[in-house]
Amino acid sequence: MARLFSRCNAWLSAAALLTILAGPASAAPNTPRGCFEVRVDYLGRVPVANINNVQYYRWSYRVTGMGCISRGLNSWTLGLCAQTLSGLSQISLQSGDNSEPGDGVLTTYTTKVGRDQLTNMFGLKWNFESGNPVDAVGECDDFSFVASGAVTPIAWGAKGANFIATGTTFGPSCAPVPVQESSWGAVKALFRS
Ligand SMILES: [Ca+2]
């Protein structure tokens, strides 16, 4: 199930080194009020299948702790329209994370689609379920899903404790619904490996 392991942790090592070189001023994990800063990077997309003249891609993302982060990533949402959400498949549920082995080497998420009340965003939401949360500078988890659509700027929102972080990344534009020559369940079944 966990297909995305590799570069996240390699990048973490480099980031950890930079943090050490930068000295202790770069982190304030024990501030009374706490803080929560993350970034979302679009890692790219790869073609998966063309069905009824609609091209599907696997879209990949990385969420990384930045600057000041003393609260763990509870959830994050990628802004996607209803048409795109109706055609999602293969949403990732785990990310490799060996940065804190005591918390486990995997992070497990559950997902929901629709309106996220916390960030007031409409899209695909990953909820932290168990494992090692993103709660340190340079720590990251990777996420992916299969969907159609052109690359376009899209919004994201993330929550850690009572903090909300927002930003813009790239992702699938509002996609046409494919011609239903077969049931959507049968179409999705083609993607299962
Ligand atoms: Ca962690």
py3Dmol code that shows the C-alpha trace and the ligand (Angstrom):
import py3Dmol

protein = """\
ATOM      1  CA  MET A   1       0.000   0.000   0.000  1.00  0.00           C
ATOM      2  CA  ALA A   2       2.802   2.393   0.814  1.00  0.00           C
ATOM      3  CA  ARG A   3       4.252   3.232  -2.524  1.00  0.00           C
ATOM      4  CA  LEU A   4       5.928   6.515  -1.708  1.00  0.00           C
ATOM      5  CA  PHE A   5       8.924   6.182   0.513  1.00  0.00           C
ATOM      6  CA  SER A   6      12.103   7.324  -1.019  1.00  0.00           C
ATOM      7  CA  ARG A   7      13.044  10.941  -1.442  1.00  0.00           C
ATOM      8  CA  CYS A   8      11.018  12.282   1.443  1.00  0.00           C
ATOM      9  CA  ASN A   9      13.434  10.857   3.975  1.00  0.00           C
ATOM     10  CA  ALA A  10      16.517  11.590   1.891  1.00  0.00           C
ATOM     11  CA  TRP A  11      15.415  15.189   1.736  1.00  0.00           C
ATOM     12  CA  LEU A  12      14.846  15.112   5.462  1.00  0.00           C
ATOM     13  CA  SER A  13      18.451  14.202   6.070  1.00  0.00           C
ATOM     14  CA  ALA A  14      19.634  17.192   4.079  1.00  0.00           C
ATOM     15  CA  ALA A  15      17.152  19.441   5.825  1.00  0.00           C
ATOM     16  CA  ALA A  16      18.181  18.158   9.237  1.00  0.00           C
ATOM     17  CA  LEU A  17      21.779  18.936   8.392  1.00  0.00           C
ATOM     18  CA  LEU A  18      20.870  22.437   7.311  1.00  0.00           C
ATOM     19  CA  THR A  19      18.909  22.902  10.525  1.00  0.00           C
ATOM     20  CA  ILE A  20      21.930  21.864  12.543  1.00  0.00           C
ATOM     21  CA  LEU A  21      24.187  24.174  10.576  1.00  0.00           C
ATOM     22  CA  ALA A  22      21.735  27.033  11.014  1.00  0.00           C
ATOM     23  CA  GLY A  23      21.842  26.662  14.795  1.00  0.00           C
ATOM     24  CA  PRO A  24      19.105  26.569  17.403  1.00  0.00           C
ATOM     25  CA  ALA A  25      17.555  29.894  16.438  1.00  0.00           C
ATOM     26  CA  SER A  26      15.728  28.243  13.546  1.00  0.00           C
ATOM     27  CA  ALA A  27      13.261  26.372  15.747  1.00  0.00           C
ATOM     28  CA  ALA A  28      11.102  27.385  18.671  1.00  0.00           C
ATOM     29  CA  PRO A  29       9.340  24.151  19.618  1.00  0.00           C
ATOM     30  CA  ASN A  30       8.618  25.140  23.193  1.00  0.00           C
ATOM     31  CA  THR A  31       6.956  28.497  22.715  1.00  0.00           C
ATOM     32  CA  PRO A  32       3.949  28.685  25.028  1.00  0.00           C
ATOM     33  CA  ARG A  33       1.391  29.192  22.297  1.00  0.00           C
ATOM     34  CA  GLY A  34       2.900  26.764  19.829  1.00  0.00           C
ATOM     35  CA  CYS A  35       3.196  27.122  16.099  1.00  0.00           C
ATOM     36  CA  PHE A  36       2.421  25.227  12.941  1.00  0.00           C
ATOM     37  CA  GLU A  37       4.110  25.934   9.621  1.00  0.00           C
ATOM     38  CA  VAL A  38       4.051  23.538   6.697  1.00  0.00           C
ATOM     39  CA  ARG A  39       4.488  23.716   2.961  1.00  0.00           C
ATOM     40  CA  VAL A  40       2.850  21.628   0.248  1.00  0.00           C
ATOM     41  CA  ASP A  41       4.909  20.772  -2.822  1.00  0.00           C
ATOM     42  CA  TYR A  42       3.532  19.375  -6.044  1.00  0.00           C
ATOM     43  CA  LEU A  43       5.940  16.602  -7.040  1.00  0.00           C
ATOM     44  CA  GLY A  44       4.517  16.052 -10.504  1.00  0.00           C
ATOM     45  CA  ARG A  45       2.244  13.632 -12.303  1.00  0.00           C
ATOM     46  CA  VAL A  46       2.726  10.511 -14.392  1.00  0.00           C
ATOM     47  CA  PRO A  47       0.269   9.107 -16.933  1.00  0.00           C
ATOM     48  CA  VAL A  48      -1.591   6.029 -15.739  1.00  0.00           C
ATOM     49  CA  ALA A  49      -4.236   5.231 -18.349  1.00  0.00           C
ATOM     50  CA  ASN A  50      -6.363   6.698 -21.107  1.00  0.00           C
ATOM     51  CA  ILE A  51      -9.976   5.662 -20.816  1.00  0.00           C
ATOM     52  CA  ASN A  52     -12.692   6.788 -23.191  1.00  0.00           C
ATOM     53  CA  ASN A  53     -10.329   9.519 -24.430  1.00  0.00           C
ATOM     54  CA  VAL A  54      -9.791  10.885 -20.928  1.00  0.00           C
ATOM     55  CA  GLN A  55      -6.176  10.788 -19.727  1.00  0.00           C
ATOM     56  CA  TYR A  56      -5.607   9.828 -16.096  1.00  0.00           C
ATOM     57  CA  TYR A  57      -2.477  10.654 -14.104  1.00  0.00           C
ATOM     58  CA  ARG A  58      -1.048   9.866 -10.708  1.00  0.00           C
ATOM     59  CA  TRP A  59      -0.542  13.204  -8.932  1.00  0.00           C
ATOM     60  CA  SER A  60       1.997  13.343  -6.096  1.00  0.00           C
ATOM     61  CA  TYR A  61       2.481  15.778  -3.203  1.00  0.00           C
ATOM     62  CA  ARG A  62       4.739  16.315  -0.236  1.00  0.00           C
ATOM     63  CA  VAL A  63       3.808  18.064   3.010  1.00  0.00           C
ATOM     64  CA  THR A  64       6.874  19.290   4.941  1.00  0.00           C
ATOM     65  CA  GLY A  65       7.265  20.907   8.348  1.00  0.00           C
ATOM     66  CA  MET A  66       8.799  24.375   7.996  1.00  0.00           C
ATOM     67  CA  GLY A  67      10.138  27.222  10.109  1.00  0.00           C
ATOM     68  CA  CYS A  68       8.341  26.901  13.416  1.00  0.00           C
ATOM     69  CA  ILE A  69       6.331  23.736  13.983  1.00  0.00           C
ATOM     70  CA  SER A  70       5.465  22.435  17.422  1.00  0.00           C
ATOM     71  CA  ARG A  71       2.096  20.925  16.564  1.00  0.00           C
ATOM     72  CA  GLY A  72       1.560  17.839  14.452  1.00  0.00           C
ATOM     73  CA  LEU A  73      -0.237  17.798  11.116  1.00  0.00           C
ATOM     74  CA  ASN A  74      -3.812  16.760  11.939  1.00  0.00           C
ATOM     75  CA  SER A  75      -5.155  17.020   8.414  1.00  0.00           C
ATOM     76  CA  TRP A  76      -4.707  18.731   5.105  1.00  0.00           C
ATOM     77  CA  THR A  77      -6.995  19.369   2.151  1.00  0.00           C
ATOM     78  CA  LEU A  78      -6.250  19.831  -1.520  1.00  0.00           C
ATOM     79  CA  GLY A  79      -8.779  22.031  -3.329  1.00  0.00           C
ATOM     80  CA  LEU A  80     -10.473  19.959  -6.053  1.00  0.00           C
ATOM     81  CA  CYS A  81     -13.810  20.505  -7.775  1.00  0.00           C
ATOM     82  CA  ALA A  82     -16.735  18.081  -7.637  1.00  0.00           C
ATOM     83  CA  GLN A  83     -16.105  16.704 -11.132  1.00  0.00           C
ATOM     84  CA  THR A  84     -12.516  15.831 -10.258  1.00  0.00           C
ATOM     85  CA  LEU A  85     -13.529  14.327  -6.923  1.00  0.00           C
ATOM     86  CA  SER A  86     -16.075  12.078  -8.650  1.00  0.00           C
ATOM     87  CA  GLY A  87     -13.280  10.500 -10.691  1.00  0.00           C
ATOM     88  CA  LEU A  88     -10.625   9.980  -7.999  1.00  0.00           C
ATOM     89  CA  SER A  89      -9.033   6.610  -7.423  1.00  0.00           C
ATOM     90  CA  GLN A  90      -5.961   5.093  -5.766  1.00  0.00           C
ATOM     91  CA  ILE A  91      -5.786   7.703  -3.008  1.00  0.00           C
ATOM     92  CA  SER A  92      -2.691   6.987  -0.902  1.00  0.00           C
ATOM     93  CA  LEU A  93      -3.253   6.078   2.750  1.00  0.00           C
ATOM     94  CA  GLN A  94       0.290   5.676   4.037  1.00  0.00           C
ATOM     95  CA  SER A  95       3.643   7.416   3.824  1.00  0.00           C
ATOM     96  CA  GLY A  96       7.031   6.086   4.828  1.00  0.00           C
ATOM     97  CA  ASP A  97       8.614   8.118   7.630  1.00  0.00           C
ATOM     98  CA  ASN A  98      11.663   6.855   9.514  1.00  0.00           C
ATOM     99  CA  SER A  99      12.586  10.223  11.013  1.00  0.00           C
ATOM    100  CA  GLU A 100      11.352   9.185  14.470  1.00  0.00           C
ATOM    101  CA  PRO A 101      11.393   5.375  14.640  1.00  0.00           C
ATOM    102  CA  GLY A 102       9.891   5.465  18.105  1.00  0.00           C
ATOM    103  CA  ASP A 103       6.663   6.717  16.558  1.00  0.00           C
ATOM    104  CA  GLY A 104       6.735   4.083  13.822  1.00  0.00           C
ATOM    105  CA  VAL A 105       8.162   4.083  10.316  1.00  0.00           C
ATOM    106  CA  LEU A 106       4.829   4.627   8.610  1.00  0.00           C
ATOM    107  CA  THR A 107       2.233   7.346   8.893  1.00  0.00           C
ATOM    108  CA  THR A 108      -1.333   6.262   8.190  1.00  0.00           C
ATOM    109  CA  TYR A 109      -4.109   8.556   7.003  1.00  0.00           C
ATOM    110  CA  THR A 110      -7.819   8.294   6.306  1.00  0.00           C
ATOM    111  CA  THR A 111      -9.422  10.364   3.561  1.00  0.00           C
ATOM    112  CA  LYS A 112     -12.646  12.238   2.899  1.00  0.00           C
ATOM    113  CA  VAL A 113     -13.976  14.236  -0.018  1.00  0.00           C
ATOM    114  CA  GLY A 114     -16.220  17.282   0.092  1.00  0.00           C
ATOM    115  CA  ARG A 115     -16.268  20.386   2.283  1.00  0.00           C
ATOM    116  CA  ASP A 116     -13.711  20.513   5.081  1.00  0.00           C
ATOM    117  CA  GLN A 117     -15.280  22.577   7.860  1.00  0.00           C
ATOM    118  CA  LEU A 118     -11.925  23.296   9.508  1.00  0.00           C
ATOM    119  CA  THR A 119     -10.320  25.052   6.559  1.00  0.00           C
ATOM    120  CA  ASN A 120     -13.561  25.778   4.654  1.00  0.00           C
ATOM    121  CA  MET A 121     -12.027  24.136   1.624  1.00  0.00           C
ATOM    122  CA  PHE A 122     -13.737  21.836  -0.855  1.00  0.00           C
ATOM    123  CA  GLY A 123     -11.643  18.943  -2.040  1.00  0.00           C
ATOM    124  CA  LEU A 124      -9.727  15.852  -0.968  1.00  0.00           C
ATOM    125  CA  LYS A 125      -8.758  15.667   2.690  1.00  0.00           C
ATOM    126  CA  TRP A 126      -6.210  13.439   4.432  1.00  0.00           C
ATOM    127  CA  ASN A 127      -6.687  12.949   8.195  1.00  0.00           C
ATOM    128  CA  PHE A 128      -3.791  11.779  10.332  1.00  0.00           C
ATOM    129  CA  GLU A 129      -4.733   8.428  11.802  1.00  0.00           C
ATOM    130  CA  SER A 130      -1.623   6.862  13.367  1.00  0.00           C
ATOM    131  CA  GLY A 131       2.147   6.632  13.177  1.00  0.00           C
ATOM    132  CA  ASN A 132       4.638   9.458  13.041  1.00  0.00           C
ATOM    133  CA  PRO A 133       2.957  12.853  12.513  1.00  0.00           C
ATOM    134  CA  VAL A 134       4.649  15.675  10.611  1.00  0.00           C
ATOM    135  CA  ASP A 135       5.657  17.803  13.583  1.00  0.00           C
ATOM    136  CA  ALA A 136       9.291  18.778  13.038  1.00  0.00           C
ATOM    137  CA  VAL A 137      11.241  21.016  10.689  1.00  0.00           C
ATOM    138  CA  GLY A 138      12.115  19.088   7.544  1.00  0.00           C
ATOM    139  CA  GLU A 139       9.899  16.116   8.368  1.00  0.00           C
ATOM    140  CA  CYS A 140       7.599  15.220   5.500  1.00  0.00           C
ATOM    141  CA  ASP A 141       4.958  12.802   4.257  1.00  0.00           C
ATOM    142  CA  ASP A 142       4.055  12.004   0.671  1.00  0.00           C
ATOM    143  CA  PHE A 143       0.579  11.677  -0.830  1.00  0.00           C
ATOM    144  CA  SER A 144      -0.852  10.696  -4.201  1.00  0.00           C
ATOM    145  CA  PHE A 145      -4.032   9.909  -6.119  1.00  0.00           C
ATOM    146  CA  VAL A 146      -5.173   9.213  -9.670  1.00  0.00           C
ATOM    147  CA  ALA A 147      -7.304  11.794 -11.467  1.00  0.00           C
ATOM    148  CA  SER A 148      -7.750  13.447 -14.836  1.00  0.00           C
ATOM    149  CA  GLY A 149      -7.285  17.149 -15.551  1.00  0.00           C
ATOM    150  CA  ALA A 150      -4.759  19.717 -16.742  1.00  0.00           C
ATOM    151  CA  VAL A 151      -2.099  21.183 -14.422  1.00  0.00           C
ATOM    152  CA  THR A 152      -3.390  24.369 -12.843  1.00  0.00           C
ATOM    153  CA  PRO A 153      -2.804  26.378  -9.637  1.00  0.00           C
ATOM    154  CA  ILE A 154      -4.949  25.075  -6.788  1.00  0.00           C
ATOM    155  CA  ALA A 155      -5.303  25.932  -3.109  1.00  0.00           C
ATOM    156  CA  TRP A 156      -4.446  23.826  -0.081  1.00  0.00           C
ATOM    157  CA  GLY A 157      -5.178  24.132   3.625  1.00  0.00           C
ATOM    158  CA  ALA A 158      -3.664  22.274   6.588  1.00  0.00           C
ATOM    159  CA  LYS A 159      -4.498  22.063  10.280  1.00  0.00           C
ATOM    160  CA  GLY A 160      -2.258  21.416  13.293  1.00  0.00           C
ATOM    161  CA  ALA A 161      -3.917  21.762  16.705  1.00  0.00           C
ATOM    162  CA  ASN A 162      -5.727  25.119  16.480  1.00  0.00           C
ATOM    163  CA  PHE A 163      -3.527  26.456  13.697  1.00  0.00           C
ATOM    164  CA  ILE A 164      -4.478  26.670  10.043  1.00  0.00           C
ATOM    165  CA  ALA A 165      -1.912  27.030   7.274  1.00  0.00           C
ATOM    166  CA  THR A 166      -2.898  27.755   3.682  1.00  0.00           C
ATOM    167  CA  GLY A 167      -1.192  28.179   0.352  1.00  0.00           C
ATOM    168  CA  THR A 168      -1.249  27.475  -3.359  1.00  0.00           C
ATOM    169  CA  THR A 169       0.276  24.625  -5.304  1.00  0.00           C
ATOM    170  CA  PHE A 170      -0.431  22.883  -8.603  1.00  0.00           C
ATOM    171  CA  GLY A 171      -2.909  20.147  -9.343  1.00  0.00           C
ATOM    172  CA  PRO A 172      -5.686  18.916 -11.604  1.00  0.00           C
ATOM    173  CA  SER A 173      -8.043  21.445 -13.112  1.00  0.00           C
ATOM    174  CA  CYS A 174     -11.761  20.803 -13.055  1.00  0.00           C
ATOM    175  CA  ALA A 175     -11.913  17.685 -15.216  1.00  0.00           C
ATOM    176  CA  PRO A 176     -14.582  16.539 -17.626  1.00  0.00           C
ATOM    177  CA  VAL A 177     -16.568  13.535 -16.507  1.00  0.00           C
ATOM    178  CA  PRO A 178     -15.604  10.652 -18.812  1.00  0.00           C
ATOM    179  CA  VAL A 179     -18.122   9.174 -21.194  1.00  0.00           C
ATOM    180  CA  GLN A 180     -19.704   6.342 -19.293  1.00  0.00           C
ATOM    181  CA  GLU A 181     -19.375   3.451 -21.684  1.00  0.00           C
ATOM    182  CA  SER A 182     -19.030   1.188 -18.708  1.00  0.00           C
ATOM    183  CA  SER A 183     -19.778   1.581 -15.032  1.00  0.00           C
ATOM    184  CA  TRP A 184     -17.457   3.875 -13.098  1.00  0.00           C
ATOM    185  CA  GLY A 185     -16.710   1.004 -10.777  1.00  0.00           C
ATOM    186  CA  ALA A 186     -15.377  -0.973 -13.734  1.00  0.00           C
ATOM    187  CA  VAL A 187     -13.273   1.981 -14.852  1.00  0.00           C
ATOM    188  CA  LYS A 188     -11.764   2.370 -11.394  1.00  0.00           C
ATOM    189  CA  ALA A 189     -11.059  -1.343 -11.242  1.00  0.00           C
ATOM    190  CA  LEU A 190      -8.616  -0.884 -14.116  1.00  0.00           C
ATOM    191  CA  PHE A 191      -6.404   1.197 -11.843  1.00  0.00           C
ATOM    192  CA  ARG A 192      -6.199  -1.315  -9.026  1.00  0.00           C
ATOM    193  CA  SER A 193      -2.942  -3.116  -8.826  1.00  0.00           C
TER     194      SER A 193
END
"""
ligand_1 = """\
1
CA
Ca 7.107 13.372 13.703
"""
view = py3Dmol.view(width=600, height=400)
view.addModel(protein, "pdb")
view.setStyle({"model": 0}, {"cartoon": {"style": "trace"}})
view.addModel(ligand_1, "xyz")
view.setStyle({"model": 1}, {"stick": {}})
view.zoomTo()
view.show()
